Amino acid sequence: MGEDLGAQIGGGSIVKFPRRIFVHLAVGAAALPALSRGARAQAYPSRPVRIVVGFPAGGATDIMARLMGEWLTGRLGQQFLIENRPGVSGNIGTEAVAKAPADGYSLLQVVTPNAINAALYTNLSFDFVRDIAPVICLARLAYVVVVHPSVPATTLPEFIAYAKANPGKINYGSAGSATPQNICCELFKMMTGVNLVHVPYRGGAPAVNDLVSGHLQVIFAPVSEAIQHVKAGKLRALAVTTATRLDVLPDVPPVGDFVPGYEASGFAGIGAPRNTPADIIDMLNKELNAGLADDKIKGRIVELGGTVLGGSPAAFGTIISEATEKWAKVIKFAGIKAE
């Protein structure tokens, strides 16, 4: 499947996605008699369920998937197993779920790259917007603007002034082209007019390591990848990309305090193949909302730089729609192409 997918990926032109399509997907399959729906819901799950994560194990969103998988296993009496299917910015894993039977036994960990990819790739064998039904948004995820201590800026306004005085001389790292780190910084460039040079890496950890070593000057890094370096004094945190401050970095202000209107949070949630029965989606949504109310799970998500959300499938559909439209504009502005 991976080889077929790689051959199908082409260049990226911008595609618009009407919000109502997410609402349509969120309400599920065609209506069935109430008795039939209830009987099916009581029978589910009758065998193990897989949650496909389109990225390697160990990242923040992978950890969240495992937290919720353990919760569902305990609540529903069947194993919810995590299956990591990394490759092509999450597209391999997404394709696996998009083409799976719509019976509730294949779920997808839906993350920010899915919204980015929907605007970037046009020649895939699946359509994320059409083929994945939202179940729940687990959390908003923050990124933190971190600089090497050698950068002569202790606040974001000082960094903006420094960047404007040194156009094209400041390197920023990312986990690769069209990754959230890349997109978040390009939005910052678009809104401030600074000229920063993109240095893509194969993964976020190598980029952060090079920042710590002084080979880069700045990264818009996932909180989970940077926070220990910040606490150790190896990196300096200037701002977070969310609209409000984070509990884990209470002294670090939002970018939006200095760049009005800037907000670049990510998200992590659960999706299912389109036409998955509405009663199964509703059951999963109910159980996952209950999990998000658990103090242990909430605390772990906060440690990872997340803000617990929850809510309805339709609410998650709106989040996906807004993110897809927003990142499409940034992709067009920055001239980002699929690799």
C-alpha positions as CSV (number, residue, x, y, z in Angstrom):
1,M,0.0,0.0,0.0
2,G,2.9,2.4,0.9
3,E,4.4,2.0,-2.6
4,D,1.1,2.6,-4.3
5,L,0.6,5.7,-2.2
6,G,4.0,7.1,-2.9
7,A,3.3,6.8,-6.6
8,Q,0.0,8.6,-6.3
9,I,1.3,11.7,-4.5
10,G,1.6,14.7,-6.7
11,G,2.0,18.4,-6.4
12,G,-0.2,20.6,-4.2
13,S,-2.8,23.0,-5.4
14,I,-5.2,24.6,-3.0
15,V,-8.6,23.0,-2.5
16,K,-11.5,24.5,-0.6
17,F,-13.6,22.4,1.6
18,P,-17.2,23.4,2.5
19,R,-17.9,23.2,6.2
20,R,-21.2,21.4,5.7
21,I,-19.4,18.3,4.4
22,F,-18.0,17.8,7.9
23,V,-21.4,18.1,9.4
24,H,-22.7,15.6,6.9
25,L,-19.9,13.1,7.8
26,A,-20.3,13.7,11.6
27,V,-24.0,12.7,11.7
28,G,-23.0,9.3,10.3
29,A,-24.8,6.8,8.1
30,A,-28.4,6.7,6.9
31,A,-31.0,6.4,9.6
32,L,-31.9,3.0,10.8
33,P,-34.8,1.8,13.1
34,A,-34.0,2.7,16.7
35,L,-34.2,-1.0,17.8
36,S,-31.6,-2.0,15.1
37,R,-29.3,0.8,16.1
38,G,-29.5,-0.1,19.8
39,A,-28.9,-3.8,19.2
40,R,-25.8,-3.0,17.1
41,A,-24.5,-0.6,19.7
42,Q,-24.9,-3.2,22.4
43,A,-22.9,-5.8,20.3
44,Y,-20.0,-3.4,19.6
45,P,-17.2,-4.1,20.1
46,S,-17.2,-7.9,19.8
47,R,-13.5,-8.1,18.8
48,P,-10.3,-6.0,19.1
49,V,-10.3,-2.5,17.6
50,R,-7.3,-0.9,16.0
51,I,-6.5,2.8,16.3
52,V,-4.1,3.7,13.4
53,V,-1.5,6.4,14.1
54,G,0.2,7.7,11.0
55,F,3.4,8.6,12.7
56,P,6.1,6.7,14.7
57,A,5.5,5.7,18.4
58,G,6.6,8.1,21.1
59,G,5.2,11.5,20.0
60,A,2.6,13.5,21.8
61,T,-0.3,12.4,19.6
62,D,0.8,8.8,19.7
63,I,0.8,9.0,23.5
64,M,-2.7,10.4,23.5
65,A,-3.9,7.6,21.3
66,R,-2.5,5.1,23.7
67,L,-4.1,6.8,26.7
68,M,-7.5,6.8,25.0
69,G,-7.0,3.2,23.8
70,E,-6.3,2.0,27.3
71,W,-9.4,3.9,28.5
72,L,-11.7,2.4,25.9
73,T,-10.3,-1.1,26.6
74,G,-11.2,-0.8,30.2
75,R,-14.7,0.7,29.4
76,L,-15.8,-1.5,26.6
77,G,-14.3,-4.9,27.3
78,Q,-12.3,-5.3,24.1
79,Q,-8.7,-4.3,23.3
80,F,-8.2,-1.0,21.5
81,L,-4.8,-1.6,20.0
82,I,-2.5,1.1,18.6
83,E,-1.1,0.4,15.1
84,N,1.6,2.8,14.0
85,R,1.6,3.2,10.2
86,P,4.1,6.1,9.6
87,G,5.0,7.6,6.2
88,V,4.2,10.4,3.8
89,S,3.2,12.8,6.6
90,G,0.5,10.5,7.9
91,N,-1.0,9.7,4.5
92,I,-0.2,6.0,4.7
93,G,-2.1,5.5,7.9
94,T,-5.0,7.7,6.8
95,E,-5.3,5.7,3.6
96,A,-5.4,2.4,5.6
97,V,-8.4,3.7,7.6
98,A,-10.1,5.4,4.7
99,K,-10.2,2.1,2.9
100,A,-11.1,-0.1,5.9
101,P,-14.6,-1.4,6.4
102,A,-17.0,1.1,8.0
103,D,-17.8,-1.0,11.0
104,G,-16.0,0.7,13.9
105,Y,-13.1,-1.7,14.1
106,S,-10.6,0.7,12.3
107,L,-10.2,4.1,13.8
108,L,-7.7,6.9,13.0
109,Q,-5.8,9.2,15.2
110,V,-6.6,12.5,13.4
111,V,-4.0,15.2,13.8
112,T,-3.0,18.6,12.4
113,P,-1.1,17.1,9.4
114,N,-4.3,15.6,8.1
115,A,-5.8,19.1,7.7
116,I,-2.5,20.4,6.1
117,N,-2.4,17.4,3.7
118,A,-6.0,18.0,2.7
119,A,-4.9,21.3,1.3
120,L,-1.6,20.1,-0.1
121,Y,-2.1,16.8,-1.9
122,T,-4.5,16.4,-4.8
123,N,-3.5,13.0,-6.3
124,L,-4.1,10.6,-3.4
125,S,-6.2,7.5,-3.6
126,F,-8.5,8.9,-0.8
127,D,-10.0,12.2,0.2
128,F,-9.5,12.9,3.9
129,V,-12.5,15.3,4.0
130,R,-14.8,12.9,2.3
131,D,-13.6,9.5,3.6
132,I,-12.9,10.1,7.4
133,A,-15.8,10.9,9.7
134,P,-14.9,12.9,12.8
135,V,-15.6,11.2,16.2
136,I,-14.1,13.6,18.8
137,C,-11.4,16.2,19.2
138,L,-9.3,15.1,22.2
139,A,-7.2,18.2,22.6
140,R,-5.7,21.4,21.2
141,L,-1.9,21.2,21.0
142,A,0.5,24.1,21.5
143,Y,3.8,24.9,19.9
144,V,6.4,27.1,21.6
145,V,8.7,29.6,19.9
146,V,12.2,28.6,21.2
147,V,15.5,30.2,20.4
148,H,19.1,29.3,21.1
149,P,20.5,31.3,24.1
150,S,22.9,33.0,21.7
151,V,20.1,34.8,20.0
152,P,20.0,38.4,21.4
153,A,16.3,38.4,22.3
154,T,14.5,37.6,25.5
155,T,11.0,38.6,24.3
156,L,9.1,38.0,21.0
157,P,9.1,41.8,20.1
158,E,12.9,41.8,20.5
159,F,13.2,38.7,18.3
160,I,11.0,40.3,15.6
161,A,13.2,43.4,15.7
162,Y,16.3,41.3,15.5
163,A,15.0,39.3,12.6
164,K,14.0,42.4,10.7
165,A,17.5,43.8,11.2
166,N,19.0,40.6,9.9
167,P,16.8,39.5,6.9
168,G,17.7,36.0,5.5
169,K,20.3,35.4,8.2
170,I,18.2,33.5,10.8
171,N,17.5,29.8,10.3
172,Y,14.5,28.1,11.6
173,G,14.1,24.4,11.8
174,S,11.2,22.0,11.3
175,A,10.3,18.4,11.1
176,G,10.1,18.8,7.3
177,S,8.3,20.8,4.6
178,A,4.5,21.2,5.3
179,T,4.8,19.9,8.9
180,P,3.1,21.9,11.7
181,Q,6.4,23.5,12.7
182,N,6.9,24.7,9.1
183,I,3.3,26.0,8.8
184,C,3.3,27.8,12.1
185,C,6.5,29.7,11.3
186,E,5.3,30.5,7.8
187,L,2.1,32.0,9.3
188,F,4.3,34.0,11.6
189,K,6.4,35.2,8.7
190,M,3.3,36.1,6.8
191,M,1.9,38.2,9.6
192,T,5.1,39.9,10.7
193,G,7.0,40.3,7.4
194,V,10.2,38.8,8.8
195,N,12.5,36.9,6.5
196,L,13.6,33.6,8.1
197,V,15.3,30.7,6.3
198,H,13.6,27.3,6.5
199,V,15.9,24.3,7.3
200,P,13.8,21.1,7.1
201,Y,14.8,17.9,9.0
202,R,13.5,14.4,8.9
203,G,11.6,14.6,12.2
204,G,11.2,17.1,15.0
205,A,13.8,15.7,17.4
206,P,16.8,16.2,15.1
207,A,15.8,19.8,14.5
208,V,15.5,20.5,18.3
209,N,18.9,18.8,18.9
210,D,20.5,21.1,16.3
211,L,18.8,24.1,17.9
212,V,20.3,23.1,21.3
213,S,23.7,22.7,19.5
214,G,23.4,26.2,18.1
215,H,23.2,25.2,14.4
216,L,19.7,26.8,14.2
217,Q,18.4,30.0,15.8
218,V,14.7,29.3,16.3
219,I,12.0,26.6,16.1
220,F,8.2,26.6,16.5
221,A,8.4,23.3,18.4
222,P,5.8,21.0,19.9
223,V,5.8,21.7,23.6
224,S,6.5,18.0,24.3
225,E,9.8,18.2,22.3
226,A,11.1,21.4,23.8
227,I,9.9,21.8,27.4
228,Q,12.7,19.9,29.0
229,H,15.3,21.9,27.2
230,V,13.6,25.1,28.3
231,K,13.5,24.0,31.9
232,A,17.2,23.1,31.7
233,G,18.1,26.5,30.3
234,K,19.3,25.1,27.0
235,L,16.6,26.9,25.0
236,R,14.8,30.2,25.6
237,A,11.0,30.2,25.2
238,L,9.7,33.4,23.8
239,A,6.0,32.7,23.2
240,V,3.4,29.9,22.7
241,T,1.2,29.7,19.6
242,T,-2.1,29.2,21.4
243,A,-4.5,32.0,22.1
244,T,-3.9,31.7,25.9
245,R,-1.0,30.8,28.2
246,L,-0.3,27.1,29.1
247,D,-0.3,25.6,32.5
248,V,3.0,24.0,31.8
249,L,4.6,27.3,30.7
250,P,2.7,29.9,32.7
251,D,5.3,32.6,32.3
252,V,5.4,32.4,28.5
253,P,2.9,34.7,26.7
254,P,1.0,33.9,23.5
255,V,2.4,35.1,20.1
256,G,-1.0,36.8,19.7
257,D,-0.1,39.2,22.5
258,F,2.4,40.8,20.2
259,V,1.1,39.8,16.7
260,P,-2.6,40.4,16.8
261,G,-4.7,37.6,15.4
262,Y,-2.0,35.0,15.4
263,E,-3.0,31.6,16.6
264,A,-1.5,28.3,15.4
265,S,-2.6,25.5,17.7
266,G,-2.7,21.9,16.5
267,F,-5.2,19.2,17.4
268,A,-5.5,15.5,18.1
269,G,-8.7,13.5,17.8
270,I,-10.3,10.3,16.6
271,G,-11.9,9.6,13.2
272,A,-13.5,6.6,11.5
273,P,-14.2,5.6,7.9
274,R,-17.1,7.4,6.4
275,N,-20.4,5.6,6.7
276,T,-19.5,4.2,10.1
277,P,-22.8,3.7,11.8
278,A,-23.9,6.8,13.8
279,D,-24.7,4.7,16.9
280,I,-21.1,3.4,17.0
281,I,-19.7,6.9,16.5
282,D,-22.0,8.2,19.2
283,M,-20.9,5.4,21.6
284,L,-17.2,6.1,21.0
285,N,-17.8,9.9,21.4
286,K,-19.6,9.3,24.7
287,E,-16.9,7.0,26.1
288,L,-14.0,9.3,25.0
289,N,-15.7,12.3,26.5
290,A,-15.8,10.4,29.7
291,G,-12.1,9.6,29.4
292,L,-11.3,13.2,28.9
293,A,-13.0,14.0,32.3
294,D,-10.6,11.6,34.1
295,D,-8.0,13.5,36.1
296,K,-5.1,11.2,35.2
297,I,-5.8,11.6,31.4
298,K,-6.4,15.3,31.7
299,G,-3.1,15.8,33.6
300,R,-1.1,13.8,31.0
301,I,-2.5,15.7,28.1
302,V,-1.6,19.0,29.9
303,E,1.9,17.7,30.4
304,L,2.2,17.2,26.7
305,G,1.2,20.8,26.0
306,G,-2.4,20.1,25.2
307,T,-5.7,21.6,26.3
308,V,-8.5,19.1,26.7
309,L,-11.5,19.7,24.4
310,G,-13.9,16.9,23.8
311,G,-17.4,17.7,22.5
312,S,-19.5,16.4,19.6
313,P,-18.4,14.8,16.3
314,A,-19.9,17.9,14.5
315,A,-17.7,20.2,16.7
316,F,-14.6,18.3,15.7
317,G,-15.7,18.6,12.0
318,T,-15.8,22.4,12.4
319,I,-12.3,22.4,13.9
320,I,-11.0,20.3,11.0
321,S,-12.7,22.6,8.4
322,E,-11.4,25.8,9.9
323,A,-7.8,24.4,10.1
324,T,-7.9,23.1,6.5
325,E,-9.0,26.5,5.2
326,K,-6.5,28.4,7.4
327,W,-3.5,26.2,6.4
328,A,-4.5,26.3,2.7
329,K,-4.0,30.1,2.8
330,V,-0.5,29.7,4.4
331,I,0.5,27.0,2.0
332,K,-0.4,29.2,-0.9
333,F,1.3,32.3,0.5
334,A,4.6,30.4,1.3
335,G,4.5,28.4,-1.9
336,I,4.8,25.1,0.0
337,K,4.8,22.0,-2.2
338,A,4.2,18.3,-1.5
339,E,7.4,16.3,-1.3
